[in-house]
């Protein structure tokens, strides 16, 4: 079964004239969870390793820096074997 774990957080002190307040920041995190999760579920709903019968596991980490008002997102992929990792990365890098 496909697993998707999110670790989204903000760092730094909230600026007085911040672009996003704490409520808007939580809305942005919720939107990121929804859109990234939906995209991965569409691509990988039925993808399993032919040799081991395992699905990939994704961890999406994101840090919103309040000082620079920028979000850094990183995807980490865990698979049962190298061959399946190559297949998952090929699918992940395909458009649409």
Residue pairs with C-beta under 8 A, 6 or more apart in sequence:
1 55
2 40
2 41
2 44
2 45
2 47
2 55
2 56
2 57
2 58
3 55
3 56
3 57
3 58
4 36
4 37
4 40
4 41
4 57
4 58
4 59
4 60
5 57
5 58
5 59
5 60
6 32
6 33
6 36
6 37
6 59
6 60
6 61
6 62
7 59
7 60
7 61
7 62
8 29
8 32
8 33
8 60
8 61
8 62
8 63
8 64
9 62
9 63
9 64
10 25
10 63
10 64
10 65
10 66
11 63
11 64
11 65
11 66
12 65
12 66
12 67
13 66
13 67
14 21
14 22
14 66
15 66
15 67
15 69
18 66
18 69
19 69
20 28
20 64
20 69
25 64
28 64
28 71
29 62
29 64
32 60
32 62
32 71
32 73
36 60
36 73
40 58
43 91
43 92
43 94
44 55
44 56
44 88
44 91
47 55
47 56
47 87
47 88
47 91
48 54
48 55
49 55
49 79
49 80
49 81
49 83
49 84
49 87
51 80
51 81
51 83
51 84
52 80
52 81
52 84
54 79
54 80
54 84
56 77
56 78
56 79
56 84
56 88
57 77
57 78
57 79
58 75
58 76
58 77
58 78
59 75
59 76
59 78
60 73
60 74
60 75
60 76
61 73
61 74
61 76
62 71
62 72
62 73
62 74
63 71
63 72
64 70
64 71
65 71
65 72
75 92
77 85
77 88
77 89
77 92
79 85
79 88
